[in-house]
Amino acid sequence: MSDANRVAALRPDLMAIAELVASGEKVLDLGCGDGMLLRYLIDVRQITGRGVELSEQGVLACVGKGLSVRQGNLDEGLGDYPDRSFDTVILSQTLPYLDDPSFIICEMLRVGRRAIVSFANWGHWRCRLGLLFTGRTPLAPGLPQPWHASPRARALTVRDFIDFCAREEIKIERSIYLGESNRALRVARHGENLRVSIAIFELR
């Protein structure tokens, strides 16, 4: 597959994450799914990449792409990896499904020089209006999953995560906000939640 086709195949939020990764880095992708991001980074950024994925279907898809991925539950931690084993540890669209997000993020920052975390924003204006006018649990933009579907996701907003990082003394090095058009937004400090569909944070 050509580089142009790989770019077209990546979701916009994964492409935004890929642009944060420098050539030649050592990368660990947690909850790597079918391995699309990891395969792209290896082929285009020439990284050394590994992944962890819970679902057997995802692991098999990764193996089919020739990726080094192990099956594992992130809530059990990253004890197999020594401190500073990687330059970058990625957690894309997986944070709301974890039982102990604080533990996992601390583990990410232990085994990696930095962490990149992304999630769908439940503070988007469509979520607010949906709950107000219908009285039903809304679907977060970028995460079209009903409340009863498995695995269960916890509602999470940009403001929630910023407050969490401040409380845990985690430094937010950079934040990227994608709108419904999947384009990067320039968001005022007190307007983070309203227009953001997907939030991406680089942590130290």
C-alpha positions in Angstrom: 0.0 0.0 0.0 1.4 3.4 -0.9 1.9 6.2 1.7 -1.0 8.1 0.2 -3.3 5.1 0.6 -2.2 4.6 4.2 -3.0 8.2 5.0 -6.4 7.8 3.5 -7.1 4.7 5.5 -6.3 6.2 8.9 -9.0 7.9 10.9 -8.5 11.7 11.3 -7.8 11.3 15.0 -5.2 8.6 14.4 -3.6 10.8 11.7 -3.3 13.7 14.2 -1.6 11.3 16.7 0.8 10.0 14.0 1.9 13.6 13.2 3.1 13.9 16.8 5.4 10.9 16.5 9.0 11.5 15.2 10.8 9.2 12.9 12.8 6.4 14.5 11.0 6.5 17.9 10.2 3.5 20.0 6.4 3.4 20.4 4.0 1.3 22.5 0.4 1.4 21.3 -2.1 0.4 24.1 -5.5 -0.8 23.0 -4.1 -0.9 19.4 -7.2 -2.4 17.9 -6.6 -3.7 14.3 -3.1 -2.1 14.3 -3.7 0.5 11.6 -1.9 3.3 13.5 1.0 1.0 14.4 1.4 -0.3 10.9 1.4 3.3 9.5 4.0 4.5 12.0 6.3 1.6 11.2 6.0 2.0 7.4 6.0 5.8 7.2 7.8 7.0 10.3 10.2 4.0 10.5 9.5 3.6 14.2 10.1 0.5 16.3 6.6 -0.4 17.5 4.8 -2.8 19.8 1.2 -3.1 20.8 -1.1 -4.4 23.5 -4.7 -5.4 22.6 -7.4 -7.1 24.7 -9.6 -8.6 21.9 -8.6 -11.7 20.2 -10.0 -10.3 16.9 -7.8 -7.3 17.2 -4.7 -9.3 18.0 -5.3 -11.6 15.0 -5.7 -8.5 12.7 -2.4 -7.1 14.0 -0.6 -10.4 13.5 -2.0 -10.5 10.0 -0.3 -7.1 9.4 3.0 -8.4 10.7 2.9 -6.5 14.0 4.4 -7.3 17.3 1.4 -7.3 19.5 0.5 -9.2 22.7 -2.9 -9.9 24.1 -3.4 -8.3 27.5 -5.7 -6.4 29.9 -4.4 -2.9 30.4 -6.0 -2.7 33.9 -3.4 -5.2 35.0 -0.7 -2.6 34.2 2.5 -2.6 32.2 4.7 -4.6 34.6 6.4 -6.4 31.7 8.1 -3.2 30.5 11.0 -1.5 32.4 11.1 2.2 33.1 11.6 4.4 30.0 11.4 1.5 27.6 9.7 3.7 24.9 9.8 7.2 23.6 6.0 7.4 23.2 3.1 5.4 24.7 -0.2 5.9 22.9 -3.7 5.3 24.4 -6.2 6.1 21.6 -10.0 6.0 22.3 -9.4 3.5 25.1 -9.3 5.7 28.3 -13.1 5.6 29.0 -13.1 1.8 29.1 -10.5 1.5 31.8 -11.3 0.7 35.4 -8.4 2.7 36.8 -7.4 5.4 34.3 -5.0 7.1 36.8 -3.0 3.9 37.3 -2.7 3.3 33.6 -1.6 6.9 32.7 1.0 6.7 35.5 2.2 3.4 34.0 2.4 5.0 30.6 4.5 7.8 31.9 6.7 5.3 33.7 7.5 3.2 30.7 7.6 6.1 28.2 9.2 9.4 27.9 5.7 10.8 27.1 2.2 9.7 26.7 -0.4 10.5 24.0 -4.1 10.1 25.0 -7.2 10.6 22.9 -10.9 10.3 23.7 -14.4 11.3 22.5 -15.7 14.4 24.3 -19.0 14.1 26.0 -19.1 17.8 26.7 -19.8 18.5 23.0 -22.8 20.8 22.5 -24.8 18.0 20.8 -24.4 15.8 23.9 -25.7 18.6 26.1 -28.7 19.4 23.9 -29.5 15.7 23.4 -29.7 15.1 27.1 -31.6 18.4 27.7 -34.3 17.8 25.0 -34.7 14.0 24.9 -33.8 13.0 28.4 -31.8 10.1 27.0 -28.1 9.3 27.4 -26.4 11.0 24.4 -23.9 9.4 22.0 -20.6 11.2 22.1 -19.4 12.6 18.7 -16.7 10.2 17.5 -18.0 7.4 19.7 -21.4 6.2 18.2 -22.0 3.6 20.9 -25.2 3.2 22.9 -24.9 3.1 26.7 -25.8 -0.6 26.9 -23.2 -1.8 24.3 -20.2 -3.8 25.4 -17.5 -2.8 26.3 -19.0 0.0 28.4 -17.6 3.5 28.2 -17.6 6.1 30.9 -18.7 9.6 30.0 -15.6 11.9 29.9 -15.2 15.5 28.9 -12.2 17.7 28.0 -12.7 19.7 31.2 -12.8 16.5 33.3 -9.5 15.4 31.8 -7.8 18.8 32.3 -8.9 18.8 35.9 -7.7 15.2 36.4 -4.2 16.1 35.1 -4.0 19.1 37.4 -5.0 17.0 40.4 -2.5 14.2 39.5 0.3 16.8 38.7 0.5 15.5 35.1 1.8 18.1 32.7 -0.2 18.6 29.5 2.5 19.4 26.9 0.1 19.9 24.0 -3.6 19.5 23.2 -5.2 19.0 19.9 -9.0 19.4 19.5 -10.9 18.0 16.5 -14.3 19.2 15.6 -17.1 17.4 13.8 -15.5 18.1 10.5 -12.3 16.3 11.9 -10.4 19.5 11.5 -8.2 20.9 14.3 -10.0 23.6 16.3 -8.6 26.7 18.0 -10.5 26.7 21.2 -10.7 29.4 23.9 -9.7 28.3 27.4 -13.3 28.2 28.7 -14.8 26.8 25.6 -13.0 23.5 25.4 -16.0 21.3 25.7 -18.6 22.9 23.4 -17.2 22.2 19.9 -14.7 19.4 20.5 -15.5 16.0 19.1 -12.2 14.3 19.7 -9.5 15.5 22.2 -5.8 14.5 21.9 -3.4 15.3 24.7 0.4 14.9 24.9 1.4 14.3 28.5 4.8 14.4 30.3 
